[in-house]
């Protein structure tokens, strides 16, 4: 998930590469229900997901120490970019760019002026092109957004988000995956 990125993760990946130089590693980009489905199917062994209240009974979740911050962003030329203390009603008057699951694209979709995409990177690009405003992890914008996005000063934003590591009881991580998971949960 692009929700989560931390120094701990980068350090753990570097150590993982040194420890297992010949092991094949596949990193997948997915969010929401798509992450859960990938872990349940065994396609992904470990996922980092925005904390959910409950998980399916075949999955185990454990909190990682770091939280992530989601803020609202738009192109500098967007009409909302110059406003301060933006109320929800004003946001609703402009196109929202939001995450949608590939598996269930209409499950959490509100009606109205909404465009959706299955990844934060796609949402960020759509926002950079001026198509609307989007909630995006701050780390992603700081690393890849450059001067093409501005943070909107909206009420109740930014939001701090807890992140869980997620794995399957039916398809548990192997020795290398268990080592990486252990490093992430230290």
C-alpha positions as a printed Julia matrix, in Angstrom:
186×3 Matrix{Float64}:
   0.0     0.0     0.0
   1.16    3.52   -0.7
  -0.56    4.54    2.53
   2.55    3.52    4.43
   6.19    4.38    3.88
   8.72    4.76    6.65
  12.42    4.89    7.3
  11.99    1.58    9.16
  10.59   -0.03    6.01
  13.45    1.25    3.86
  16.07    0.07    6.39
  14.33   -3.33    6.65
  14.27   -3.73    2.85
  17.99   -2.91    2.61
  18.76   -5.49    5.32
  16.42   -7.98    3.59
  18.31   -7.52    0.31
  21.63   -8.14    2.07
  20.3   -11.16    3.95
  18.52  -12.72    0.94
  20.36  -11.47   -2.2
  19.11  -14.3    -4.43
  15.49  -14.3    -3.31
  12.82  -13.06   -5.72
  10.73  -10.24   -4.26
   7.59   -8.8    -5.83
   6.14   -5.54   -4.53
   2.51   -4.94   -5.44
   0.57   -1.7    -5.3
  -2.95   -2.09   -3.99
  -5.19   -0.41   -1.45
  -8.29   -1.14    0.6
 -10.19   -4.34   -0.18
  -7.73   -5.18   -2.96
  -4.94   -5.63   -0.39
  -7.09   -7.95    1.68
  -7.95  -10.03   -1.39
  -4.28  -10.3    -2.41
  -3.3   -11.59    1.03
  -6.27  -13.97    1.24
  -5.45  -15.46   -2.16
  -1.8   -15.99   -1.23
  -0.58  -13.66   -3.99
   0.82  -11.33   -1.33
   2.31  -12.67    1.89
   2.51   -9.39    3.8
   0.59   -6.16    3.36
   0.64   -2.78    5.07
  -2.87   -1.42    5.27
  -4.71    1.47    6.84
  -5.95    0.01   10.13
  -9.38   -1.59    9.83
 -11.81   -2.2    12.71
 -12.02   -5.89   11.79
 -10.33   -8.27    9.37
 -11.62  -11.49    7.85
 -11.06  -14.42   10.26
  -8.35  -15.97    8.06
  -6.14  -12.87    8.35
  -4.0   -11.54   11.18
  -3.23   -7.86   11.63
  -0.73   -6.21   13.96
   0.06   -2.51   14.3
   3.3    -1.06   13.03
   4.77    1.62   15.24
   4.67    4.52   12.79
   1.51    6.25   11.67
   1.02    7.97    8.35
  -0.62   11.27    7.58
  -3.21   11.79    4.86
  -3.82   15.36    3.7
  -5.88   16.95    0.94
  -4.01   18.15   -2.15
  -4.82   19.9    -5.42
  -2.94   21.58   -8.24
  -1.74   25.12   -7.47
  -4.14   26.39  -10.15
  -7.19   24.66   -8.63
  -9.84   27.09   -7.24
  -9.51   25.55   -3.74
  -5.74   26.09   -3.6
  -5.94   29.69   -2.38
  -8.67   29.16    0.24
  -8.17   28.69    3.99
 -10.24   26.72    6.51
 -12.24   25.05    3.72
 -15.54   23.53    4.95
 -16.82   20.17    3.7
 -19.61   21.87    1.73
 -17.06   23.81   -0.31
 -15.05   20.64   -1.0
 -18.23   18.97   -2.27
 -18.67   21.7    -4.88
 -15.47   20.5    -6.59
 -14.5    17.13   -8.05
 -13.15   14.66   -5.52
 -10.49   12.2    -6.64
 -10.74    9.12   -4.44
  -9.53    5.58   -4.05
 -11.71    2.81   -5.41
 -11.2    -0.9    -5.12
 -10.61   -2.87   -8.3
 -12.61   -5.77   -6.85
 -15.58   -3.68   -5.66
 -15.32   -0.33   -7.45
 -18.77    0.92   -6.43
 -18.82   -0.4    -2.87
 -17.8     2.82   -1.1
 -18.31    5.32   -3.9
 -20.46    8.33   -3.08
 -22.56    9.94   -5.75
 -21.66   13.31   -7.16
 -18.56   14.81   -8.69
 -16.14   11.96   -8.13
 -13.41   10.4   -10.21
 -11.72    7.32   -8.82
  -8.55    5.28   -9.27
  -7.15    2.18   -7.54
  -3.87    3.79   -6.39
  -2.66    6.93   -4.67
  -0.08    7.48   -7.42
  -2.85    7.71  -10.01
  -4.84   10.06   -7.76
  -1.76   12.23   -7.32
  -1.25   12.47  -11.07
  -4.92   13.33  -11.63
  -4.68   16.05   -8.97
  -1.46   17.41  -10.52
  -3.29   17.7   -13.84
  -5.97   19.83  -12.17
  -8.86   17.35  -12.36
  -9.84   17.8    -8.7
  -8.7    17.45   -5.11
  -7.6    14.24   -3.4
  -6.69   12.79   -0.01
  -3.11   11.54   -0.49
  -0.44   10.34    1.96
   1.79   13.3     2.76
   5.0    11.27    2.31
   4.03   10.45   -1.28
   3.49   14.1    -2.19
   6.7    15.17   -0.44
   8.71   12.58   -2.35
   7.05   12.69   -5.79
   4.68   15.66   -5.94
   7.23   18.43   -6.27
   5.72   21.85   -6.8
   2.8    20.38   -8.73
   0.53   20.06   -5.68
  -0.46   22.26   -2.75
  -1.97   21.11    0.51
  -5.53   22.31    0.98
  -6.32   24.0     4.28
  -9.51   22.09    5.03
 -11.29   21.56    8.33
 -10.45   18.25   10.06
  -7.42   17.69    7.8
  -4.75   16.36    7.77
  -5.61   13.02    9.38
  -3.24   10.73   11.21
  -3.77    7.1    10.15
  -2.73    3.96   12.02
  -1.23    1.22    9.85
  -1.36   -2.55   10.35
   0.82   -5.29    8.93
  -1.48   -7.99    7.56
  -0.82  -11.66    6.76
  -2.78  -14.84    6.14
  -3.15  -17.73    8.55
  -3.73  -20.03    5.55
  -0.77  -18.73    3.49
   1.7   -17.57    6.18
   4.95  -15.88    5.22
   7.94  -18.18    4.76
  11.22  -17.74    6.66
  12.31  -14.64    4.71
   8.86  -13.03    4.91
   8.62  -13.84    8.62
  12.0   -12.18    9.16
  10.84   -9.04    7.32
   7.54   -9.01    9.22
   9.43   -9.31   12.5
  11.62   -6.33   11.58
   8.54   -4.26   10.76
   6.82   -5.13   14.05
   9.84   -4.53   16.34
